[in-house]
Amino acid sequence: MNKIKLLSFASLFLVWSCGTSDKVEDSLEAEVAEVEDAVMDNTLSDDERGEGWMLLFDGESMDGWRAFNGESLPDSWVIEDGAMKALGTGGDIGGDIVFGPMEFEEFELEFTWKIEEGGNSGVMYHVVEDPKYKAPYETGPEYQVIDQLGFPDPLEAWQSIGADYAMYEPDYEGAVKPAGEWNVSRIVFSTEGSSYWLNGKKTVEFMPYSEDWETRKNSGKWDAFPDYAIAKSGLIALQDHGAEAWFKNIKIRKL
């Protein structure tokens, strides 16, 4: 039993012993029930399991994760206080990791993250591995993770937090937190309509493979990477882009 539960039960005992009103008793009992129903980090609720969610990280082991185009986990990733941590030793190439056991096509992905001051990272999907690719971003679309408030260089809108990187500019107004604070992000990818979310706010929405989507993909940014977003299924990847970044509560369900 955790300290929160013990404190709540102690409060209940004090209320009963002092003959406090039934309304206060009911309120405290509700608080106890809420604590008992709370889902701890890196776990799923019964409802989530019933909806088909699965964890990609349990808070203790990085089983299933390995280097992009590799066979083992790079030394630049560790577990710290129940989170996967990128040590920031990667750069434009190298240091990125993938969840290797399975590919995903249409899905909903949720993850909790924070980043150091001035940091830059990202979460990619539909990533394809091949020796001809040097990094996941050559094939996989990216949810932009960045210190929006403290990044040292000016950011273009398409580089901003919650963007579909270099594709769709985000509306992040009111959802940005300072570096070092936890954020909750979500990617919904479906051919019926896709969206990115940051701390409960929708930042972008788009229709994959539509005329607008194709126009943006062929606008010049991805000319050097002709296989970008060609695959309609692939791996989930986390980026070490030279900054310390933390990820936890990484869960996904197929749509």
Beta strands, then each sheet from edge to edge (+ up, - down):
strand 1: 54-55
strand 2: 65-67
strand 3: 77-80
strand 4: 83-86
strand 5: 97-104
strand 6: 107-115
strand 7: 120-127
strand 8: 142-146
strand 9: 183-189
strand 10: 194-198
strand 11: 201-206
strand 12: 234-238
strand 13: 245-254
sheet 1: 1+ 13- 4+ 3-
sheet 2: 1+ 13- 6+ 9- 10+ 11-
sheet 3: 2+ 5- 12+ 7- 8+
end
